Amino acid sequence: MQWDDGRQSENVEDVRGSSGGGGLPFGGRSLGIGAVVVALLGSYFFGVDPSVILGLLSGGGGGSGGGQVQQQAPRDAKPIPAEDQKARFASRVLLDTEETWTQIFAQNNGTYRKPKLDLFSGSYPTACGQGQAAAGPFYCPGDEKVYIDLDFFKLLEQRFKAPGDFAQAYVIAHEVGHHVQKLIGVTDKTDAMRRRMSETDYNKVSVRVELQADCFAGVWGHRLAAGQSPLKLDPGDVDEALRAATAIGDDTLQKQARGSVVPDSFTHGTSAQRVTWFKRGMDSGDIRQCDTFKAGAP
């Protein structure tokens, strides 16, 4: 990607080096280490919030974070160092998603409320519980923030064999997709469904939520591919994102973790589904093509 034009988002909060201590408030019955490993593998990439998956596995409701938005800046936030290319890249990608979704919302007579992006390390308190770097990037609807430890990008390259800057941008765009879901009401509706559904039935809803966020990430990517963004794609960039989507499907992760696949426990979708929905958004650039909640859509 060609991205460094000197512009940055004003909505990035660098809280690396700060720590809230403690752990995720799982609730419900206690989790064995096997369940925790499976949950973390499932949320390493593109999770709404890792506590949701762990909460479902424990029989609890998870950390939906659907409460009042808390958008004040953390007191320990600091400016991004000029030489920190990873942080500057994340900020530039966020700015491009802001411009994309502001335009899309305006075209539909709406107003886009921009999320914050918090760069943290180790662990950090959020409105959805204690965020843990080991669980990967996530979006918290309770404070409308995307949280990411930038060391995750090393994991993306080394563990998941999905290198490349557009693969990294895909991660951020997917989490922003969850913010779009919050703004258009999807999050509130699915949270209400969770309270009256069994774990198995809600897992199917969760898959649709995640695949829609993949499609929304593709809608953002379409703008780049069409030359409508100051960011420019290089040859092979789209393949980077598709490799990432393939690497983190529920079926692929479960095979790696335990050698077998349990479809009823899927929460994010198969590798093929993730690729399909990202490509649908990327090819069309149309959010109307991202209705994963239609009967039989996945």
C-alpha positions in Angstrom: 0.0 0.0 0.0 1.0 3.6 -0.6 -0.2 5.4 2.4 2.1 7.9 4.0 0.9 11.3 2.7 1.4 13.0 6.0 -2.3 12.9 7.1 -3.4 11.2 10.3 -6.6 10.6 12.1 -7.4 12.8 15.2 -9.1 9.8 16.9 -6.1 7.7 17.9 -5.2 7.4 21.5 -1.8 5.9 22.4 -2.0 4.3 25.8 0.8 1.8 25.3 2.7 1.3 28.5 -0.4 1.9 30.6 -2.1 -1.0 32.4 -5.4 -1.3 34.2 -4.4 -4.6 35.7 -6.8 -7.5 36.4 -8.5 -9.7 33.8 -11.5 -10.2 31.7 -14.8 -10.5 33.7 -15.9 -13.8 32.3 -18.7 -14.6 34.8 -20.6 -17.9 34.6 -18.9 -21.2 35.4 -15.1 -21.4 35.4 -13.2 -22.1 32.2 -10.7 -24.9 31.7 -7.5 -24.1 29.9 -8.7 -26.0 26.8 -11.7 -23.8 26.4 -9.6 -20.7 26.9 -7.2 -21.7 24.2 -10.0 -22.4 21.7 -11.6 -19.1 22.6 -8.4 -17.1 22.1 -7.7 -18.8 18.8 -11.2 -17.9 17.7 -10.7 -14.3 18.7 -7.1 -13.8 17.6 -8.4 -12.1 14.5 -11.5 -9.9 13.8 -13.2 -10.4 17.2 -15.9 -8.0 18.5 -14.5 -8.5 22.0 -12.8 -11.7 23.2 -15.0 -11.7 26.4 -18.0 -12.4 24.2 -16.6 -15.7 23.0 -15.3 -16.6 26.4 -18.6 -15.7 28.0 -20.5 -17.9 25.6 -18.2 -20.8 26.3 -18.7 -20.3 30.0 -22.4 -20.1 29.8 -22.5 -16.4 30.6 -23.6 -13.5 28.4 -20.2 -12.2 27.5 -19.1 -8.6 27.5 -21.4 -7.0 24.9 -20.6 -3.5 26.2 -23.9 -2.1 24.9 -24.2 0.5 27.6 -23.6 4.2 27.6 -20.8 5.5 25.3 -17.8 6.9 27.1 -15.8 8.9 24.6 -13.5 11.0 26.8 -9.8 10.6 26.1 -7.8 8.6 28.6 -5.7 10.7 30.9 -2.6 8.6 30.0 -2.9 9.0 26.2 0.1 10.5 24.5 1.0 11.6 21.0 2.1 9.1 18.4 5.9 9.3 18.0 6.8 10.6 14.5 9.1 7.7 13.9 6.6 5.0 14.9 5.6 3.8 11.4 3.2 1.0 12.7 1.2 3.5 14.7 1.2 6.1 11.9 0.0 3.4 9.5 -2.9 2.4 11.8 -3.8 6.1 12.2 -3.7 6.7 8.5 -5.9 3.7 7.8 -8.4 4.8 10.4 -8.6 8.2 8.8 -9.4 6.6 5.4 -12.2 4.5 7.0 -13.5 7.7 8.6 -13.6 9.4 5.2 -15.2 6.4 3.5 -18.0 5.9 6.1 -18.7 9.6 6.5 -19.4 9.7 2.7 -21.5 6.5 2.8 -23.6 7.7 5.7 -24.1 11.1 4.1 -25.3 9.4 0.9 -27.9 7.7 3.0 -29.0 10.8 4.9 -27.1 9.8 8.0 -24.2 11.1 10.1 -21.2 9.0 10.8 -19.9 9.2 14.4 -16.2 8.4 14.3 -14.8 5.7 16.7 -11.6 6.0 18.7 -8.7 3.7 18.1 -6.7 2.9 21.2 -3.2 1.5 20.8 -2.4 -0.4 24.0 0.0 -3.0 25.2 -0.4 -5.9 27.6 -3.8 -5.2 29.1 -6.0 -2.1 29.4 -9.5 -1.4 30.9 -12.4 -0.9 28.5 -16.1 -0.6 28.8 -16.3 -4.2 27.8 -13.9 -5.5 30.5 -10.2 -5.8 30.7 -8.7 -5.9 27.2 -5.9 -8.4 26.7 -3.3 -8.1 24.0 -3.1 -11.9 23.7 -6.7 -12.0 22.5 -6.1 -9.8 19.5 -7.8 -6.7 18.2 -11.4 -6.0 19.2 -14.2 -3.4 19.1 -16.0 -2.4 22.2 -19.5 -1.0 21.5 -19.8 0.2 25.1 -17.2 3.0 24.5 -17.2 2.9 20.7 -13.5 2.2 20.5 -11.3 -0.2 18.5 -8.5 -1.7 20.7 -5.3 -3.1 19.2 -1.8 -4.1 20.4 0.3 -3.4 17.3 2.5 -6.5 18.1 -0.5 -8.5 16.8 0.7 -7.7 13.3 3.8 -9.8 14.0 1.5 -12.7 15.1 -0.5 -12.2 11.9 2.6 -12.6 9.8 4.4 -15.3 11.8 1.6 -17.5 13.2 -1.1 -17.0 10.6 1.3 -16.7 7.6 -0.6 -13.6 6.5 2.0 -10.8 6.0 1.5 -7.5 4.3 0.2 -4.0 5.1 -3.2 -4.5 3.4 -3.7 -7.6 5.6 -3.1 -5.3 8.6 -5.4 -2.6 7.2 -8.1 -5.3 6.8 -7.9 -6.0 10.5 -8.6 -2.4 11.3 -11.3 -2.0 8.7 -13.1 -5.1 10.0 -13.1 -3.7 13.6 -14.4 -0.4 12.2 -17.1 -2.5 10.5 -18.3 -3.5 13.9 -18.6 0.1 14.8 -20.8 0.7 11.7 -22.9 -2.2 13.0 -23.3 -0.4 16.3 -24.4 2.8 14.6 -27.0 1.2 12.3 -28.5 -0.8 15.1 -27.2 -4.3 14.4 -25.3 -4.6 17.7 -28.3 -3.8 19.8 -30.5 -6.2 18.0 -28.1 -9.1 18.2 -27.4 -8.4 21.9 -31.2 -8.7 22.5 -31.2 -11.9 20.6 -28.4 -13.3 22.7 -30.4 -13.0 25.8 -33.2 -15.3 24.5 -31.2 -17.8 22.5 -29.2 -20.9 23.3 -25.5 -20.8 22.9 -25.6 -22.9 19.7 -28.3 -20.8 18.1 -26.5 -17.5 19.0 -23.3 -18.8 17.5 -25.0 -18.8 14.2 -26.0 -15.2 14.7 -22.4 -14.3 15.7 -21.2 -15.8 12.4 -23.5 -13.5 10.5 -22.3 -10.5 12.6 -18.6 -11.3 11.8 -19.2 -11.9 8.1 -21.0 -8.6 7.8 -18.0 -6.9 9.3 -15.8 -8.6 6.8 -18.1 -7.4 4.0 -18.0 -3.8 5.4 -14.2 -4.1 5.4 -14.5 -5.0 1.7 -16.7 -2.0 1.0 -13.9 0.2 2.4 -11.3 -1.7 0.3 -13.4 -1.1 -2.8 -12.8 2.6 -2.5 -9.0 2.0 -2.6 -9.2 -0.4 -5.5 -11.4 2.1 -7.5 -8.9 4.9 -7.0 -11.3 6.9 -4.9 -8.9 7.2 -1.9 -5.6 8.9 -1.4 -4.3 5.5 -0.3 -3.2 3.3 -3.2 -3.1 -0.4 -3.5 0.0 -2.2 -4.9 -0.2 -5.4 -6.9 -0.9 -8.3 -4.6 -2.4 -6.2 -1.8 -5.9 -7.8 -2.1 -4.4 -11.3 -2.0 -2.8 -10.3 1.3 -6.2 -9.7 2.8 -7.7 -12.9 1.3 -4.8 -14.9 2.7 -5.6 -13.4 6.1 -9.3 -14.2 5.8 -8.5 -17.8 4.8 -6.1 -18.3 7.7 -8.5 -17.3 10.4 -11.7 -19.1 9.5 -13.2 -21.1 12.4 -12.7 -24.3 10.6 -9.1 -23.6 9.9 -8.4 -22.5 13.5 -10.2 -25.5 15.0 -8.3 -27.9 12.9 -5.1 -26.3 14.0 -6.1 -26.3 17.7 -7.6 -29.7 18.1 -7.5 -31.5 14.8 -11.3 -31.6 14.2 -14.1 -29.2 13.4 -17.3 -28.5 15.4 -19.6 -26.3 13.2 -22.0 -25.6 16.0 -19.3 -23.8 17.9 -18.3 -21.5 15.0 -18.6 -17.8 15.9 -16.8 -16.1 13.0 -17.4 -18.2 9.9 -15.4 -20.6 7.8 -12.4 -19.5 5.8 -14.4 -19.8 2.6 -17.2 -17.6 4.1 -14.8 -14.9 5.2 -13.2 -14.7 1.8 -16.6 -14.7 0.1 -18.1 -11.8 2.1 -14.9 -9.7 2.0 -14.9 -10.1 -1.8 -18.6 -9.3 -2.0 -18.0 -5.9 -0.3 -14.7 -5.4 -2.2 -16.3 -6.1 -5.6 -19.5 -4.1 -5.1 -18.6 -1.3 -2.8 -22.3 -1.4 -1.8 -23.4 -1.9 1.8 -26.7 -3.3 0.6 -24.7 -6.3 -0.6 -23.6 -7.0 3.0 -26.9 -8.3 4.4 -25.6 -11.5 6.0 -28.9 -11.8 8.0 -31.0 -12.8 5.0 -32.1 -16.4 5.2 -29.3 -18.7 4.1 -26.9 -15.8 3.4 -23.7 -17.3 4.8 
